[in-house]
Amino acid sequence: MLIWQRSENSKANVLWLKYGQYKSKTFDSKIQAMAWAAETEQSLSPDALISGITLGDCFIRYRDEISPTKKSYRSEYNRLNKFSRHALAELPLSEIKQTHIYDWIDESLTEIKNSSVNRYLNLLSSVFEQAKRWRWTRENPTRGIKRPRNPRPRDRRISDKEIEKILDVLGFDGETVTTHRHFIAVAFLLAIDTALRQGEIWGLEWEDVFLNKSFVRLNETKNGTKRDVPLSSEAIRLLNLFPHKEGAKVFTTNQASSGTIFRRCLVEADITGLAFHDTRHEALTRLARKIDVLDLARMVGHLDPRSLMIYYNATAEEIAARLG
């Protein structure tokens, strides 16, 4: 049995009474107190579950204890806060069934894309699995759920004419970097040449740039592993347009504001259906003409070369031209 009491200093006092034993302790929050009670009960009865837990309690504890250990902390933090405001969070953990999950899916599909729903479902499943480790539940109702089908991968290519129009709007002459827009232009060209992601480009520091050896080192990547990315002579030329400052980042502009400016420039250039990430498709398709698939996979950080097919989008006309 658990008895809760809020003290004058807003701390949570918990009285734990079970199996003829009594313990009490004071915590800063109810979630911390519940975690302590669960661990105390588990030490006496490994199969016992603590009662009175809501899904919202799981979201909060997961957000505060598990999410900060992840690279995707900020986006996960925001998703968990959004989950915590949903009616689903008010349900007792022991009462949540697959029907509740399906209701949430149907509701969410009216507001966000299938791929976004699946990302939320991945997080929800992780929360339930962690709750099992906390001995807060024995079930993960997301298991076996029929998920929405993800859309087909993007296959947007970037033409030379579009590149010319974007550089013109950004005011970049190919030689001088003095404005925020010029930084964006260089990042755009570098992405097309190297297949680097936007975050990887803006995360580059000069101490990880080895122009004399023709590569840059990425310490923070999407799959969590370090990798060295070879540079072409054009990529080296672009990076040499910047002043080299030890201990500083290569791109000193703000990534978020740069993304906003890039999207506005696309409107000015009258280009539709294009996103910065499409540079990765374009880069991989171009690089595939120059290096073999294993080298390409190593360069762009794909552990499974087959996944390159998501990004490789050569047209039939391009392939035919190489056949001779």
N, C-alpha and C positions, 0 to 999 in steps of 0.2 A: 504494500500500500504506500502511495506517495501523498504527502500533504504539503501544499505550497503555501507560502506566506510572504507577502511583500513587506519588507522592512522600511523604516522611515528614510533610510538613505538610498531607497530604490533598488536595493540588492535583493536577490531571490534567496529565501531561506527554504531548504528542502528537508523534510523529515522522511526517512526511508524506513519502513517497517515491514519485514517479511521473513518467513522461515524462523520466526521467534527471535529475530535479531533487529537491533535498532541502531541507526546511524543518522547523523545530521551534519549539514555543511552549508555554507553561505557562498553564493556565486554572484557575479555581476549580471548575469542574465539567466532567464529560464532555460534557454537552450543548453547552456553550459551545465546547469543543474541536472537537466534530463540526461545529458551524456554521462555525467558522473553516476547517476542512479542506474543507468543501463549497464555500465561497466561493473558497478558494485553487485548488481543482481546476477550478472553473467558469471562473476567469480564464484557464486554459490550455486547457481543453476545454469549451466551452459546453454540449455535449450529454452530458457525463459525469455520472453519478449517484454519490453517495457510498454505499458499501455498509455493511452492519452496523447499519442504523437499524431500530428497532422502532417500532410504532405508539405505544407508551408514551413513547418519546423525543419523538415529535411532540406528544403531549399535554402533556408537561412544558414544552417550548420554547414552544408556543402559549400555555399558561397564563401563563408568566412574561414573554413578550414582547408578545403580541398582546392578550390579554384585558384587561390593565390600561388599555388605550387606549379601552375600551368603557364605555358607561354601565351595561351589564348585567354589569359585572365580577364582582360577588360571586356571583351565581347561576351564571355561566359557570365561574368558578373552582371552585365546588362540583361542577358536572357533570363537569368535566375530571378532578378528583380521583377521582370515582366511576368514570369511564372507566378511569383509570390502575390501578385495583385489579381490573379485569376481566381474564379470561384473554386477551381480544382484544388487550390492550396488550402482551402478551409476544410476539406474532407479528412476524416480520420484515415490514417495510413492503412489500417486493417480493413477498411471498407472499399478501397479503390479497386475497381474491376476493369476489365478490358472495355466494357461498354462506356465507361467514363473517358477512357483514352480515345475511343472512336468518336465520341461526341466532341471532344476537344479538337480532333483532327478536322472534322466536318466544319466546325466553327472557324478554325484557323485558315482553312483553304479559301474562305471568302475574303480574307485580309492579306495573306502572304502567299508566296509561290510554293509549289510542291517541294522544291529543294530546301527552302527555309523551314518548312514544316518538318522535313526529315532531319535537319540539323537540330531542331528543338527536341525531336524524338530521341536522337542520339544522346543528348544531354539528360533528358528525362530518364532514359535507361540507366545512365551512369549514376544518377542520383539514387535510383532504386537499388542498384547493385551495392552502392556504398551503404545505404540504409540496412541492407542485409548484413554487411560486415559490422555495423553498429549494433546489431541484434534488435533493430527497430521493426523489422518485417522479415518474413520468410519468402515473400513473393515479389516478382518483378512483372507486373501486368503488361509491360510493353513487349515482352517476349512473345513472338508469334503474331504480333500485330501486322496486318497487311498495310504496308506503307504506300503513300502516293508515289506514282512513278516520276522519277526525275526527268526533266526535259532533256532533249538531245543536247550533246555538247555544242558550244558555239563553234562556228566554222567561218567567222568573219575574217576576211583577209584585208590587208591594207595596201592599196595601190600606190605606185610611185607618184601619181598625180595627187592623191590625197596627202601623202607625206609632204609634197611641195606646198600644198595649200596650207597645211598646219604650220609648217616652218615660216611661211609668209605671214600668217596671222600673229605668230609669236615674235615676229621681227628678228629672226635669227639668220645671219648671213653665212653661218658655217664656220666663222673664224673668231668672233668676239663674244665674250660672255660678260655682260655688265648689269643685266636686269634679272628680275625674278623670272620673267618669261623666257629669257635665254637659258636659265638653268633647266626649265621644264623642257625646252627644245632638245637640249643635250641629253636629258634623261630619256626622252622619247626615242631619240636615235640610238642611244646606248642599249635600250631595251630591245629594239629591233635587231641590233647587231649581236647581242649576247644571250637573249632570252631571260635576262634577269627580271625578277618580279619587281613591282613598284616599291614594296617595302624593303627588298634587298638593296635596291639602288640607293634609296634615301638612308639606309643604314650603313653604307660604306664609310669606313674611316681610312685616312691616308696610311695608317700603319699596316693596313691589310691590302694595300695596293702595291704590287710589285711590277712596275712598268718595265724594268730592266729584264725581268723574266717572263713578261707577257701574261700575267694572270692576276686575279684578285681573289682574296680569301674571304669566304662568307662564314662567319662564326655562328650566325643565327639564321636558320633556314626553316622552311615549312615542315620538313620531316624531322627536324631536331638534330640533324647531323651537319658537321662542318663540310664544306667542299671548296675546292679551288676551281675557278672558272677561267679558262683560257681567253685571251684577248686577241682580236685581230689587229692589224695595223691601224684600221679606222677607229676602233675602240680606244686604242692607245692615244691616237691623235685627239679624240674628243676629251679624254681625261686630262691631257696636257694643256687644254684650254683653261684649266683652273689653276689658281696658285696652290702649291703644295704646302700645307701647314701641318706640322707634326702635332699629333694629339687632337686633330680636328676632324670633323666629318667632311667628306668630299662635297656633298650637296648640303649647303648650309641653310637652304630654304625649308619652310615647313611643309611636310608631306601632304597633310590634309588640305591646306590652302592651295597647294600646287595642283592637287587633284581637282579642286573646284575651278581654278583658272583654266586648266586643260579642258574641262567639260564646256566652259563658256567659249573657249576658242573653237571648239568643234561646231558650236552654233554659228559663230562668226564666219567660219569657213564653209558653212552650209553642208556639213558632213553629218549624216545620220547613221544610227545603228552601230556606232563605234565606241569602244571603251578602251582605256589604257591597257587593260589586261590582254586585249587582242594583239598587242605587240608580241606576246609570247607565242601565239599561234603563228604569226608572220615569221618570227625569228626561227622557230623550230622547222618550219617548212623550208626556209632558205638554207638553214644549216644542214638539213638532211641531204642537200645536194653536194655538200663539201666533205662531210665526215661520216664514218660508218655508224650504225645504230648503237653499238655499245659505247663508243666514244661520246655520242650525242647524249645518251642516257646518263653517263657519268657527268657530263658537262652541266646538264640542267637539273640533276638531282633526282632522277627517277630510278627507284630501286628495281622496278620491273620495266624492261624496255617496251613491253606490250602497251603500257599506259601512254606511250608517246603517240599512239594512234588517235588519242583524244585531241591532240594539238596539231598533228600533221595533216595539212589540208591542201596538198597540191592538187591543182585542177587536172582534168584529163588532157587538156591542151598542153600544159606544162610537161606532163609525163611523156606525151607523144613527141614533144620537141627533143627530148633527151634520147628517144629511141632512134632518131635519125631517119 
